[in-house]
Amino acid sequence: MPDPADHYDLVLRGERVLTPEGVGPHEVGVRDGVIVAVAPLGADLAGDRVVEVGSEEILLPGLVDSHVHVNEPGRTEWEGFASATRAAAAGGVTTIVDMPLNSIPPTVDVEALEIKRGVARDQVHVDVGFWGGAVPGNTAQLRPLHEAGVFGFKCFLLPSGVDEFPPLGLDEIEEDLAELATFDSVLIVHAEDPHVIEDAPHREGPVYADFLASRPRAAEDVGIKDVIDRARRTGARAHILHLSSSDALEEIRTAKAEGVRLTVETCPHYLVLTAEEIPDGATAFKCCPPIREAGNQDLLWEAVADGTIDLIVSDHSPATVELKHPESGGFDVAWGGISSLQLGLPLVWTEARRRGIPLERIVALMSSQPAAFVGLQRKGAIAVGGDADFAVFAPDESFTVDVAELRHKNPVSAYAGRTLDGVVRAAYLRGEVVDGGEPRGRLLAHGVD
């Protein structure tokens, strides 16, 4: 029990505070941006500022989103660090890890990482870390990037959509996994097999069913098996990005049971949206891998509930309105990506509560587990010694998504007009409310906590 005579910069009190032990009545004392006390409600901790969390609200740890495409520099008209981090905070996300592609240059060597850090510095409203990229010919750059602080390395099995970030062949993936094993980093993989996709039917135009047929489940299933095989042989850590195919779940479960060092994520769009509801020409729904059928979604939720899926992250992949080709509605030409950084928690909570999955489980998948995955020990939990990053969440309040009120840069959303449960009332970063004014975020480096 903290000494009542102790004084704190900030004290938060609430009937419902989510700690690693569960939801309960607590007071949280913050000093110098760090949680230094978690006491039972009624301890009367004294603070320069005291926040009473409402009875209809829950104090959550700030969320950690390890899959965000910020795109700056080079494609800042798609998104930038200022807009992306404002959107993150509005969704209760207090830490993001930025993907290495869609920016120019891509983060495939230390020089490119420093360029990106230089652009991000002084304009981020939440904390930001960076992934490195694994592309043909840069194996020698992986260790220097790791030593410079990237959290791991992303690669594709098929073309990424931007020429400056080409895919790796399977032999190159095995070579890079073997290299990463020497310093215990992780390869995060967009695992769709290019040969399966080449053999799939391809029809131009606005029919969603045609687009879905062009990215079959088998492409993911084969790609994931190939990655698992190479992780098994090398002993390296591998991570499957944005899982959409439920057919791959048994392969994943078997690998995990064998001790393969494998983790898996999925995204709100695969857990909330279904192919059956997507109108033809509605290119705001285009992403790769694609949104699949309702039965497939049910099996993904089973994998969320039983722990097969380790993380739920946004894969926030924005673009300009023009790149979505809304006039033609052509799924074959529209940019593939869904912007959901601000909406992730309400989206997933709305569907989870309908399925009887508790909020504590969802928050773990969106906070403590992503934090552990990337090695951020001070993030993702309301616990003594952690950063004082919080989200104040009203789980029973509803709202309707208005694209004009979203804080990412371009007014495109697959969720426009959708009514969701759960409102993020505030986000705190190291004990300060994130209001979108003065940027207070920091740039994070792996191994420096």
C-alpha positions in Angstrom: 0.0 0.0 0.0 1.5 3.4 -0.9 2.1 5.9 1.9 -0.9 8.3 2.0 1.6 11.1 2.6 3.1 10.5 -0.8 2.2 13.1 -3.4 1.8 12.6 -7.1 1.7 14.7 -10.3 -1.5 13.0 -11.3 -4.0 10.7 -9.6 -6.7 8.9 -11.5 -9.5 7.3 -9.6 -12.2 5.0 -10.8 -14.6 2.2 -10.0 -13.4 0.4 -13.1 -9.7 0.4 -13.8 -8.1 -2.4 -15.9 -4.9 -3.7 -14.3 -3.2 -7.0 -15.1 -5.3 -8.5 -12.3 -8.6 -7.5 -14.0 -11.1 -4.7 -13.7 -11.6 -3.2 -10.3 -11.8 0.0 -8.2 -8.4 1.6 -8.1 -6.4 4.8 -7.8 -3.4 5.3 -9.9 -0.6 7.6 -9.0 1.7 9.1 -11.6 5.0 10.9 -11.1 7.2 12.2 -13.9 5.2 10.3 -16.5 5.5 6.9 -14.8 3.0 4.9 -12.9 4.4 4.7 -9.3 1.3 3.6 -7.4 -1.8 1.4 -8.0 -3.9 1.4 -4.8 -7.4 0.3 -3.9 -10.1 3.0 -4.4 -10.4 4.9 -1.2 -6.7 5.2 -0.5 -7.0 8.9 -1.1 -3.8 9.4 -3.0 -2.9 13.1 -3.2 -2.0 14.7 -6.5 -1.5 18.0 -8.2 -4.2 16.9 -10.6 -6.9 14.4 -9.7 -9.1 12.8 -12.4 -12.3 11.1 -11.4 -13.0 8.4 -14.0 -16.8 8.3 -14.5 -18.9 5.4 -13.4 -19.8 4.7 -17.0 -16.1 4.7 -18.1 -13.2 2.3 -17.8 -9.6 3.3 -17.4 -7.6 1.2 -19.9 -3.9 1.0 -20.7 -3.1 2.9 -23.8 -3.3 0.7 -26.8 -0.3 -0.4 -28.8 -0.7 -0.7 -32.6 2.3 -2.5 -34.2 1.0 -2.3 -37.8 0.6 1.3 -39.1 1.6 2.7 -42.5 2.3 6.4 -42.0 3.9 6.9 -45.4 5.9 10.0 -44.6 8.2 11.1 -46.2 7.5 10.6 -49.9 3.8 9.9 -49.8 2.7 12.4 -47.1 -0.4 13.3 -49.1 -1.6 9.7 -48.2 -0.8 10.2 -44.5 1.8 11.8 -42.3 3.1 11.5 -38.7 1.0 14.4 -37.4 -2.3 13.2 -38.8 -1.7 9.6 -38.1 -0.7 10.1 -34.5 -3.7 12.4 -33.8 -5.9 9.7 -35.2 -4.2 7.2 -33.0 -4.7 9.2 -29.9 -8.4 9.8 -30.7 -8.7 6.0 -30.8 -6.9 5.4 -27.5 -3.7 4.3 -29.2 -0.7 5.7 -27.4 2.1 3.8 -29.2 2.4 2.9 -32.9 5.1 1.1 -34.9 5.5 2.4 -38.4 5.8 0.1 -41.4 8.9 0.4 -43.6 7.2 0.8 -47.0 5.0 3.4 -48.8 7.4 6.1 -47.5 10.2 7.1 -49.8 12.8 6.0 -49.1 11.6 2.8 -47.6 13.3 1.8 -44.3 15.7 -0.7 -45.7 19.0 0.7 -44.4 20.1 2.9 -41.5 20.3 6.0 -43.6 16.7 5.7 -44.6 15.7 5.1 -41.0 17.5 8.3 -39.9 15.7 10.2 -42.7 12.3 8.9 -41.4 13.2 9.7 -37.8 14.3 13.2 -38.7 10.9 13.8 -40.4 8.9 12.3 -37.5 10.7 14.0 -34.7 8.9 17.0 -33.2 5.5 16.2 -34.9 4.3 13.0 -33.2 1.4 13.1 -30.7 2.0 9.5 -29.5 5.1 7.4 -29.2 6.4 5.9 -32.4 8.7 3.1 -33.2 9.8 1.7 -36.6 10.0 -1.5 -38.5 12.9 -2.2 -40.9 12.4 -3.7 -44.3 13.8 -7.0 -45.7 14.1 -6.7 -49.5 16.3 -8.5 -52.1 20.0 -7.7 -51.5 19.8 -6.0 -48.1 20.6 -8.9 -45.8 23.8 -7.2 -44.8 21.7 -4.2 -43.6 19.6 -6.2 -41.2 21.9 -6.2 -38.2 22.9 -2.5 -38.5 19.2 -1.6 -38.6 18.6 -3.8 -35.6 21.4 -2.1 -33.7 19.9 1.2 -34.8 16.7 0.3 -33.0 14.1 -1.1 -35.5 11.7 -3.6 -33.9 12.0 -6.2 -36.6 11.8 -6.6 -40.4 8.9 -6.8 -42.8 8.9 -8.6 -46.1 6.4 -9.7 -48.8 6.1 -12.9 -50.7 4.5 -11.1 -53.6 4.7 -7.5 -55.1 3.9 -5.0 -52.3 2.2 -2.5 -54.6 5.1 -0.1 -54.6 8.1 -0.7 -56.8 10.7 0.5 -54.3 9.8 -2.4 -51.9 10.1 -5.6 -53.9 9.3 -9.1 -52.5 11.6 -11.8 -51.3 11.8 -15.3 -52.7 11.6 -18.2 -50.3 15.3 -18.9 -50.4 15.9 -15.2 -49.5 13.4 -15.5 -46.7 15.2 -18.5 -45.3 18.6 -16.6 -45.6 17.2 -13.6 -43.8 15.5 -15.7 -41.1 18.8 -17.4 -40.4 20.5 -14.0 -40.1 17.8 -12.7 -37.8 18.2 -15.7 -35.6 21.7 -14.6 -34.8 20.5 -11.6 -33.0 16.9 -12.8 -32.1 14.9 -10.3 -34.2 11.7 -11.2 -36.0 10.6 -11.3 -39.6 7.0 -10.1 -40.1 5.6 -11.5 -43.4 2.8 -10.6 -45.8 2.3 -14.2 -46.6 0.3 -14.6 -49.9 1.8 -17.0 -52.4 2.4 -15.2 -55.7 2.0 -18.4 -57.9 -1.5 -19.2 -56.4 -2.6 -15.6 -57.1 -1.1 -15.7 -60.7 -3.3 -18.8 -61.3 -6.4 -17.3 -59.8 -9.1 -15.8 -62.1 -8.6 -12.1 -62.7 -11.5 -9.9 -63.9 -11.4 -6.1 -64.1 -14.2 -4.0 -62.7 -16.4 -3.3 -59.8 -17.7 -6.7 -58.8 -16.4 -7.5 -55.3 -16.8 -11.3 -55.8 -14.4 -11.1 -58.7 -11.8 -9.3 -56.6 -12.3 -11.8 -53.8 -11.7 -14.7 -56.3 -8.5 -13.1 -57.4 -7.0 -13.4 -53.8 -8.1 -16.9 -52.7 -7.6 -18.3 -49.3 -5.2 -20.8 -50.8 -2.7 -18.0 -51.5 -2.5 -17.3 -47.8 -2.6 -20.9 -46.8 0.4 -21.8 -49.0 2.3 -18.7 -48.1 1.9 -19.2 -44.4 2.9 -22.9 -44.6 6.1 -21.8 -46.5 7.0 -19.3 -43.8 6.3 -21.8 -41.1 8.6 -24.4 -42.8 11.4 -21.9 -42.9 10.9 -20.7 -39.4 11.0 -24.3 -38.2 14.3 -25.0 -40.1 16.1 -21.8 -38.9 14.7 -21.5 -35.4 14.0 -17.9 -36.0 11.0 -15.8 -35.0 8.4 -15.3 -37.7 5.1 -13.4 -37.5 2.2 -13.6 -39.9 0.7 -10.3 -40.8 -3.1 -9.5 -41.2 -4.4 -13.1 -41.2 -7.7 -13.3 -43.1 -7.9 -17.0 -44.1 -9.4 -19.3 -41.5 -8.1 -22.3 -43.5 -4.6 -21.5 -42.3 -5.5 -21.8 -38.6 -4.8 -25.5 -38.2 -1.4 -25.2 -39.8 -0.7 -22.3 -37.3 -2.0 -24.3 -34.3 0.2 -27.3 -35.2 3.3 -25.1 -35.6 2.8 -23.4 -32.3 2.2 -26.8 -30.6 5.5 -28.0 -32.1 7.3 -25.0 -30.6 7.9 -23.0 -33.9 8.5 -19.4 -32.8 5.4 -18.1 -34.5 3.0 -15.3 -33.8 0.0 -14.2 -35.7 -2.1 -11.0 -36.0 -5.4 -10.1 -37.5 -7.2 -6.8 -38.0 -10.5 -5.1 -37.3 -11.7 -5.3 -40.9 -11.4 -9.1 -40.9 -13.3 -9.4 -37.6 -16.0 -6.8 -38.4 -16.7 -6.7 -42.1 -17.9 -9.6 -44.3 -17.7 -10.1 -48.1 -21.5 -10.6 -48.2 -22.1 -6.9 -47.1 -19.7 -5.2 -49.5 -21.5 -3.6 -52.4 -20.0 -3.8 -55.9 -17.9 -0.7 -56.6 -17.3 0.0 -52.9 -13.5 0.3 -53.2 -13.2 1.7 -49.7 -13.4 -1.9 -48.6 -10.5 -3.1 -50.7 -7.6 -4.5 -48.8 -5.1 -7.4 -49.4 -5.6 -10.0 -48.2 -9.3 -9.4 -48.8 -12.3 -9.3 -46.5 -13.8 -12.8 -46.6 -17.1 -14.5 -45.9 -19.0 -14.5 -42.6 -18.3 -18.2 -42.0 -14.6 -17.5 -42.3 -15.0 -14.6 -39.9 -16.6 -16.8 -37.3 -13.5 -19.1 -37.3 -11.2 -16.1 -36.9 -13.1 -15.1 -33.8 -12.7 -18.6 -32.4 -9.0 -18.2 -32.9 -9.1 -14.9 -31.1 -11.0 -16.5 -28.2 -8.7 -19.5 -27.9 -5.4 -17.6 -28.2 -4.3 -18.8 -31.6 -4.3 -15.2 -32.8 -1.9 -13.2 -30.7 -2.6 -9.6 -31.7 -5.3 -7.4 -33.2 -3.8 -4.4 -35.0 -5.1 -1.9 -37.5 -2.9 -2.4 -40.7 -3.9 1.3 -41.1 -3.1 1.7 -44.8 -4.4 5.0 -46.1 -4.4 6.6 -49.5 -5.9 9.6 -51.2 -9.5 9.5 -52.3 -8.4 9.5 -56.0 -6.3 6.3 -55.4 -9.4 4.5 -54.3 -11.0 5.2 -57.7 -14.5 5.8 -56.4 -15.8 7.0 -59.8 -15.1 3.8 -61.6 -15.4 1.5 -58.6 -12.8 -0.7 -60.1 -11.4 -3.1 -57.5 -8.6 -4.1 -59.9 -7.2 -0.5 -59.9 -8.0 0.9 -56.5 -5.4 1.1 -53.8 -5.7 -1.8 -51.3 -5.8 -0.5 -47.7 -8.3 0.3 -44.9 -7.9 3.2 -42.5 -9.0 2.2 -39.0 -6.4 3.5 -36.6 -8.9 5.7 -34.8 -11.7 3.2 -34.8 -10.0 -0.1 -33.9 -11.2 -0.5 -30.3 -14.9 0.4 -30.9 -15.0 -1.8 -34.0 -13.6 -4.8 -32.3 -15.5 -4.2 -29.0 -18.8 -3.9 -30.8 -18.4 -7.3 -32.4 -16.7 -8.9 -29.4 -19.5 -8.1 -27.0 -22.0 -9.5 -29.4 -20.1 -12.7 -29.3 -19.7 -12.8 -25.5 -16.0 -12.0 -25.5 -15.0 -9.7 -22.5 -13.4 -6.3 -23.0 -10.4 -7.4 -20.9 -9.5 -10.0 -23.6 -9.8 -7.5 -26.4 -7.7 -4.9 -24.6 -5.0 -7.5 -24.0 -4.9 -8.3 -27.8 -4.6 -4.6 -28.5 -2.3 -3.4 -25.7 -0.3 -5.8 -23.6 0.2 -8.5 -26.2 1.4 -6.1 -29.0 3.7 -4.4 -26.4 5.2 -7.7 -25.5 5.5 -8.7 -29.1 7.7 -5.7 -30.0 9.5 -5.8 -26.6 8.1 -2.6 -25.0 8.1 -3.6 -21.3 6.8 -0.2 -20.1 3.7 -0.2 -22.4 0.4 -2.0 -22.4 -0.5 -2.3 -18.7 -1.6 -0.2 -15.8 1.2 -1.4 -13.5 3.8 0.2 -11.3 6.9 1.1 -13.4 5.0 1.4 -16.6 4.6 4.6 -18.7 1.4 6.5 -17.6 -0.3 5.8 -20.9 -4.1 5.5 -20.6 -7.3 5.5 -22.5 -10.6 6.5 -20.9 -13.3 4.3 -22.6 -17.1 4.4 -22.3 -18.0 0.9 -23.4 -21.8 1.3 -23.4 -21.9 4.6 -25.3 -22.6 4.4 -29.0 -21.8 6.6 -32.0 -22.1 6.7 -35.7 -18.9 7.0 -37.8 -18.7 10.3 -39.6 -15.8 10.4 -42.0 -15.5 14.2 -41.6 -14.7 13.7 -37.9 -11.9 11.2 -38.4 -8.4 12.5 -37.9 -6.5 10.6 -40.5 -5.6 12.7 -43.5 -8.0 11.5 -46.2 -11.8 11.2 -45.8 -12.1 7.5 -46.8 -13.5 4.9 -44.5 -15.1 1.5 -44.9 -17.0 2.2 -41.8 -18.8 5.4 -42.8 -22.3 5.5 -41.3 -21.7 2.4 -39.1 -23.0 2.6 -35.5 -20.4 1.3 -33.0 -20.3 0.7 -29.3 -17.6 2.3 -27.2 -16.3 5.8 -27.2 -12.8 6.8 -26.4 -13.2 9.9 -24.1 -9.5 10.7 -23.7 -6.0 9.4 -24.1 -3.0 10.1 -21.8 0.6 9.9 -22.8 3.0 9.8 -19.8 0.3 11.4 -17.7 -0.6 14.2 -20.1 -3.8 14.4 -22.1 -3.2 14.1 -25.8 -5.2 17.0 -27.2 -3.7 17.2 -30.7 -2.0 20.5 -29.9 1.7 20.4 -28.8 3.3 17.1 -30.0 4.6 15.2 -26.9 5.3 11.9 -28.5 8.7 10.3 -28.5 10.6 8.1 -31.0 11.2 4.7 -29.6 14.0 2.2 -30.3 14.1 -1.5 -29.7 16.1 -2.3 -26.7 15.7 1.2 -25.2 12.8 1.2 -22.8 
